Amino acid sequence: MLNTYTKELDLMRHPDRGRFELDYNLTTAGNARFVIKNAYGETVKDTTIASVTGENVFRFLNNPKMLNKKKYTVYLQAPSGKDYNIAVRLR
């Protein structure tokens, strides 16, 4: 859920799977590229995953460069060529 005060998505680790999960919807199937950058614009994660038309879930773990309670921006390059981004705070 988007925090209306900070304009960030509070992204919480799934309690059973232990991963962060970001739902997304595509109009075209294909490879979706996700890039996560920190507040300084440095890339901390860059991955491409096969996605289907419709609902999908991007699941990821922390790595040594990603800390909880910090702000990140998740960038999605969709198979259609469109680019999206959202500010998140890992919880």
N, C-alpha and C positions, 0 to 999 in steps of 0.2 A: 504494500500500500504506500502511496506517495505521501510523504510528510509535507503537509501544506505550508508549514513554517519554513523549512529548509529547502523545499522543492527537490528533495532527494528521495529515492526509493530506499526504504529501510529493508535491506536484503538479509534475511535470517537463514542460518544454516538449518537444513531440514533435520529434525530431531532423530529420525530413524536412519536416514541414509548418510548423515554427516557431511553433506555437500550443500553448497549454495545452489539454488535453482531459480532460473529466470525464464518465465513463460514467454513465448513469442509466436506470432501467427504469420504465415507466409502465403502469398498468392501464387508463388511459383516454387516448385520443388528444385532442389539442387544443393550445392555447397554454400553454407552460410559461414562467413568469417567473423569471429568475435575478437576484438582487441580491447583489453582493459588497460587503462592508463591511470597513473596516480595523479595527485594534485599538481605535480610539476610537469606533467605531460610525458613522463617516461612510461614506456610500455612495460607492464609487469606480467602480462599474459597475452598470447596471440595464438589462436587455434581456429581450425576450420573443421566443420562437422557437416555430415550429410543430413539434409532436412527434407521433410515432406511438405506438400501443400496442406495448409491448415495449421493446426496446433502443434507446437514443438516445445521442448524444454532444453535449455542450455544449463548443464550441470558442471560445476567446477569446485575444486578444492582451493584452499589457501596455498600459497607457496611462500618461500622465505621473504619475498618482496611485497607480499600482501598482508597487511595487518588489520585485525578487527578494529572497529570504531573509527576507521579512516575513510576519507572520501575518495571515490574512484569514478571514472566515467567508462561505461561500457559502450563500445561502438559495434554496430552490426552492419556488415556489408551483405545485403540480401542477394540471392541468386538473380533477382530481377535487375540488379544494378543499383538499387536504391540504398542509401546510407541512412542509418538511424543512430541515435545516441541517447543515453539516459544517465543521469548522475545517481550513484548508489552509495550507500554507507553500509559496510559489512557489519553484521551484528553477531 
